Amino acid sequence: MENIITMEEVVANAATIVQAEDREARNLFRQWAYLGARQLLHNKGDIEVDEITPAAGLIAKPKYFVKGKGLALYDSDGGELYWRFNPYTKERIHDTNIYVENRNKGSYPIVTVTEQSDAYALDSYYGDSVALAKLRYYKLPIDANTDEPFFYSNQLLALMFFIQWMWYTRNRDLAAAGAAKADWMVEQHKVKIDNKIPDEMEAQEIAKTWNSMIQKKFYNTF
């Protein structure tokens, strides 16, 4: 697969700069590779839409979730619910009695959603009314043979430094951890910039839009 690398390739490359070959280390490398990939926040990749039933006030993020792209909430009758992200984070976890006014349908409650590391939390006031969630999200492509994620080739060096940073932090080598973190931050920035550059097809569509705007002539009317 073009521009795709396996988990094993990431682990093997990380082992060359961390110099750890035992099974425990490699298992840690696998966990850290996924955590690092999530922090790269790429906006390209596989887009999935899953239907998720909330449990204990939480909408669990799917396996190999990277970044949310859209969310819709429904009640037990299939009606779509209004919702918003909680802007107060730690200061106000649960909002109460918040409504949205609709000129045609009257007043409706808003469900407040707070993002956590592995789930979306629903507020305790209206969250119980959510029977189903539809989540559109970016995910890492999956290797059907190993059920592990693939990674994009432009992420390799960043992931190697992220794993190195985690390794030295775990082993309390603060000087080496600081250097590895600095390398990770540089490579992370490069990947994020690279992901913002449109590919050839996207660039052609942008050019069409610009050309369409250029061709239009606007005249002053008096």
SVG drawing of the C-alpha trace seen along z (x, -y; Angstrom):
<svg xmlns="http://www.w3.org/2000/svg" viewBox="-44 -56 64 68">
<polyline fill="none" stroke="black" stroke-width="0.4" points="0.0,0.0 1.5,-3.4 2.6,-5.7 1.5,-3.2 3.8,-1.5 3.0,1.3 3.1,1.2 6.0,3.6 8.0,1.2 7.4,-1.6 8.4,0.6 11.6,1.9 12.7,-1.7 12.0,-2.9 14.1,-0.1 17.1,-1.4 17.2,-4.6 15.9,-3.3 18.0,-0.2 15.5,2.0 14.7,5.4 12.7,7.3 9.0,8.1 7.9,5.8 9.5,2.8 8.0,3.7 4.6,3.9 5.0,0.5 6.3,-0.8 3.0,0.4 0.9,-1.5 3.0,-4.6 2.9,-4.5 -0.9,-4.7 -0.9,-7.5 1.6,-9.5 -0.4,-9.1 -3.5,-10.4 -1.6,-13.5 -0.6,-14.2 -4.2,-15.1 -4.0,-14.4 -7.0,-15.3 -6.5,-12.6 -7.2,-8.9 -10.1,-6.6 -13.4,-8.2 -15.9,-6.0 -19.5,-6.5 -20.5,-4.3 -23.7,-4.0 -23.0,-3.8 -25.3,-3.1 -24.3,-5.2 -23.5,-3.4 -23.3,-4.9 -23.4,-8.4 -20.5,-7.8 -20.2,-7.4 -17.2,-5.2 -14.7,-6.2 -14.2,-3.3 -11.0,-1.4 -8.1,-3.3 -10.1,-6.5 -8.0,-9.5 -10.2,-12.6 -13.9,-13.3 -15.5,-14.8 -19.2,-14.9 -21.7,-13.8 -25.4,-13.4 -27.5,-12.4 -31.0,-10.7 -33.7,-9.9 -35.5,-6.6 -38.1,-7.7 -35.4,-8.4 -35.7,-12.2 -32.4,-14.1 -31.4,-16.0 -29.7,-19.4 -26.3,-19.3 -23.2,-21.4 -19.7,-20.9 -19.1,-21.9 -16.9,-25.1 -16.1,-25.1 -14.2,-21.7 -13.2,-21.3 -15.0,-24.4 -18.5,-23.1 -18.8,-19.5 -22.6,-19.3 -24.9,-22.1 -28.5,-22.1 -31.7,-23.2 -30.3,-24.7 -32.7,-25.1 -32.6,-26.2 -35.4,-28.3 -36.8,-27.1 -39.3,-29.5 -41.3,-26.6 -41.1,-24.0 -40.8,-25.8 -38.2,-25.3 -36.0,-22.2 -33.3,-21.1 -29.6,-21.0 -27.5,-17.9 -24.0,-19.0 -21.1,-16.8 -17.6,-16.8 -14.8,-15.1 -12.6,-12.7 -9.6,-10.7 -11.6,-7.5 -15.2,-8.7 -17.6,-11.5 -19.4,-12.2 -23.1,-13.3 -24.3,-15.7 -26.3,-14.3 -29.3,-16.5 -30.4,-15.6 -27.8,-12.9 -30.2,-10.1 -32.4,-11.1 -29.7,-10.0 -30.5,-6.5 -28.2,-6.5 -25.2,-8.4 -23.8,-8.6 -20.2,-9.5 -18.2,-10.4 -14.5,-10.2 -11.0,-9.8 -9.4,-6.5 -6.1,-4.8 -6.4,-2.2 -6.3,1.4 -4.0,4.2 -6.5,7.1 -3.7,9.7 -2.7,8.4 -5.7,6.2 -3.2,3.4 -3.2,0.0 -1.3,-1.1 0.5,-4.5 1.3,-7.0 4.9,-7.1 5.4,-10.8 4.6,-10.0 7.5,-7.5 10.2,-9.8 7.8,-11.7 6.5,-8.4 10.1,-7.2 10.9,-10.3 7.6,-10.1 8.4,-6.5 11.9,-7.6 10.5,-10.4 8.1,-8.0 10.9,-5.5 13.3,-7.9 10.5,-9.5 9.5,-6.0 13.1,-5.3 13.5,-8.8 16.3,-9.9 15.2,-13.5 18.0,-14.9 17.5,-12.3 13.7,-12.7 13.9,-16.4 16.0,-16.1 13.6,-13.4 10.6,-15.6 12.2,-18.5 12.8,-16.3 9.2,-15.0 7.8,-18.6 9.8,-19.5 8.7,-16.4 5.1,-16.7 4.9,-20.3 6.3,-19.1 3.7,-16.3 0.8,-18.7 2.0,-21.2 2.4,-18.3 -1.2,-17.2 -2.5,-20.7 -1.0,-20.6 -3.7,-19.5 -3.0,-16.6 -3.2,-17.0 -6.9,-16.3 -7.8,-18.7 -5.5,-21.3 -7.3,-21.0 -10.7,-21.5 -9.4,-24.6 -8.0,-25.9 -11.4,-25.4 -13.1,-27.4 -10.6,-30.2 -11.0,-30.2 -14.8,-30.3 -14.5,-33.4 -12.0,-35.1 -14.3,-34.6 -17.2,-36.4 -17.6,-40.1 -19.3,-42.4 -20.6,-45.7 -21.7,-48.7 -25.3,-49.6 -26.7,-53.1"/>
</svg>
